């Protein structure tokens, strides 16, 4: 199957939220009131249809990394989250060509999807691979890694679940660490300076190969969810 073979179930301008062929389209209809859509759960036949552990990758891009994970780790249910439909098509193509029944794709904005649809304490691991760094200072507010998003990640992770963040942008990595270190529900799995520059067996992605070819360094951050206790 080629990416262009994926035809959305609606015409442009008439989008709506639906699940079809293991793709979750999270579009709201233009010019209409928001329609209520209830996510059926990971074990629903339209999603995975089983109770295997669920791991999510945000910013999946062309799907190189997550398709490899799904292929080599079939006992895990993998979820690719990608905002751009042109990229989601490439993920779908890999799902079909490699018969990846344990890969489910979501098309939409990461924070909104997480807040609206993902059940609490239902995910074992989260990965954010090369999110848009929005390098200009005035655009930093558009970065995905913000306190509100991390609070939602805390909510959806199971106890002792982890979040891995990967970036080539040093300034963004600093913001990531500031946000995670200020969240009492997470602790870094790496000692100070809270990142490493290589992670054996992690797998490659389109952007990792691109930036390494350009001589850029890569930073890996890993944080674990912990129980928050308050002194009375």
TANORMO-V202129 format. One record per residue. RES is the residue in one letter. PHI is phi in whole degrees, -180 to 180 (none if undefined). D_CENTER is the distance of its C-alpha to the mean C-alpha in Angstrom with 2 decimals. Layout:
BEGIN
res;phi;d_center
RES;PHI;D_CENTER
RES;PHI;D_CENTER
END
This chain:
BEGIN
res;phi;d_center
X;none;23.84
X;-102;23.15
X;-52;20.31
X;-67;23.05
X;-74;23.94
X;-78;21.07
X;-111;22.78
X;-65;21.08
X;-79;23.09
X;-145;24.33
X;-88;26.05
X;-61;24.75
X;95;25.77
X;-126;25.72
X;-65;22.01
X;-153;21.16
X;-86;18.49
X;-162;18.75
X;-116;17.50
X;-147;19.27
X;55;19.21
X;63;15.88
X;-123;14.19
X;-100;13.35
X;-89;14.80
X;-108;14.35
X;-105;17.27
X;-98;20.13
X;-65;23.63
X;-71;25.35
X;70;28.46
X;-130;28.14
X;-68;27.38
X;-61;23.89
X;-90;23.95
X;-80;22.81
X;-128;20.33
X;-103;19.64
X;-64;16.74
X;-77;18.83
X;106;16.89
X;-63;15.23
X;-87;18.78
X;-70;19.96
X;-57;21.39
X;-75;19.41
X;-107;16.10
X;-113;16.84
X;74;20.30
X;-154;20.29
X;-111;19.44
X;-65;17.75
X;-57;15.16
X;-111;11.59
X;-128;8.69
X;-115;4.97
X;-113;3.12
X;-94;1.66
X;63;5.43
X;-73;6.51
X;59;9.97
X;-83;12.72
X;88;11.05
X;-60;13.45
X;-67;11.54
X;-72;9.83
X;-64;13.11
X;-65;15.07
X;-62;13.37
X;-65;14.03
X;-71;17.48
X;-91;18.49
X;-131;17.19
X;-70;18.28
X;-86;18.76
X;-123;15.08
X;-91;13.05
X;-108;9.81
X;-123;7.24
X;-101;5.92
X;-114;4.75
X;-142;7.39
X;-76;10.05
X;-88;12.94
X;-64;14.82
X;-62;16.66
X;-80;13.68
X;-58;12.52
X;-58;16.12
X;-71;15.84
X;-65;13.09
X;-58;15.43
X;-60;18.32
X;-68;17.05
X;-57;16.44
X;-73;20.05
X;-68;21.71
X;-108;20.57
X;51;20.84
X;-88;17.43
X;-72;18.01
X;-98;15.36
X;-123;12.52
X;-125;11.43
X;-115;9.83
X;-124;9.07
X;-107;10.68
X;162;10.64
X;-80;9.94
X;-58;6.92
X;-64;9.59
X;-62;11.93
X;-61;10.00
X;-63;9.25
X;-65;12.86
X;-81;14.52
X;-121;13.37
X;-81;11.52
X;-65;14.52
X;-66;15.46
X;48;15.64
X;-121;14.08
X;-124;11.26
X;-90;12.54
X;-145;9.90
X;-126;6.54
X;-128;5.75
X;-124;5.44
X;-102;7.76
X;53;10.41
X;-66;9.42
X;-54;12.60
X;-78;15.23
X;40;17.54
X;-65;20.41
X;-72;23.21
X;-56;24.03
X;-69;24.53
X;-102;21.00
X;-58;19.27
X;-65;18.82
X;-88;16.21
X;-63;13.80
X;-67;10.48
X;-78;11.48
X;-132;14.29
X;-53;16.01
X;-64;15.14
X;-67;11.35
X;-65;12.03
X;-62;14.54
X;-70;12.22
X;-63;10.06
X;-58;13.59
X;-64;14.56
X;-82;12.10
X;-75;12.54
X;-74;15.71
X;-53;18.51
X;69;18.08
X;-68;14.38
X;-128;12.63
X;-127;9.94
X;-110;10.12
X;-123;9.99
X;-129;11.60
X;-152;13.68
X;-99;17.09
X;-97;18.12
X;-61;20.37
X;-63;20.66
X;-67;16.98
X;-62;16.82
X;-65;19.75
X;-63;18.16
X;-56;15.13
X;-66;17.83
X;-62;19.90
X;-67;17.31
X;-69;16.40
X;-68;20.08
X;-89;21.25
X;-93;19.21
X;-63;21.68
X;-86;19.20
X;-133;17.74
X;-128;19.74
X;-75;19.14
X;-84;19.63
X;-111;21.24
X;-68;24.55
X;-52;25.26
X;-89;24.15
X;72;20.91
X;-156;19.37
X;-130;20.39
X;-106;20.73
X;-156;20.25
X;-145;18.66
X;-60;20.58
X;77;18.99
X;-69;15.45
X;101;15.46
X;-102;15.57
X;-133;13.56
X;-56;15.30
X;-74;14.86
X;-63;15.89
X;-61;18.94
X;-62;19.72
X;-72;19.80
X;-67;21.65
X;-62;24.15
X;-87;24.76
X;82;25.48
X;-82;22.66
X;-84;21.70
X;-116;18.24
X;-115;17.28
X;-112;15.23
X;-115;14.77
X;-139;14.50
X;-127;15.09
X;-116;16.17
X;-72;16.61
X;-129;20.35
X;-72;22.71
X;-94;23.97
X;-121;27.75
X;-122;30.09
X;-73;33.71
X;-93;36.17
END
